[in-house]
Structures are given as C-alpha cells and as structure tokens.
C-alpha cells in the first residue's frame, strides 16, 4: 500500500492521535498561511525514498524561506517518470 505522509497523518488523526499542524501546498501560486509557526519542516510528498537527499526536506525559519523553498521545489523534478512532485 502506498500512502503519502499527509494521508497517513489524516488517518492517525481520525483515531485521535495527536499530529503536528500541517499545511499542504499544491502549486507555487497557492496562498501560504501567515498563521504557520516557525521553525517548521517543509517536505515534498512523493511515493519514493531519498527525498531528503534530493533536497525535498528542509527546516524553514520564516515565510520568506518557505516561499523560496516552494518556488525551487515546484521547478524541480523528483519522480523517476519526470513528473514534478
């Protein structure tokens, strides 16, 4: 079974297991939340390993860093099929 991390967190939450706050961004033009608390961890959601080694996980300390990370990630390919994550 292949489950994205954000999907797994929803499943855990449905069983009243506490999970950290999360924000999903699907495209670089999405509005980023001003209520997000920093530092935060940004993670690319792909069904492959080694996303951290490819730059898909980063500790974010400000909204500007988050915007820069999103801009970079949405222009980078992570999947073997060449589709952006």
Secondary structure as UniProt FT lines:
FT   HELIX           5..14
FT   TURN            15..16
FT   TURN            28..29
FT   TURN            34..35
FT   STRAND          40..43
FT   TURN            51..55
FT   STRAND          57..60
FT   HELIX           63..73
FT   TURN            74..75
FT   TURN            80..81
//
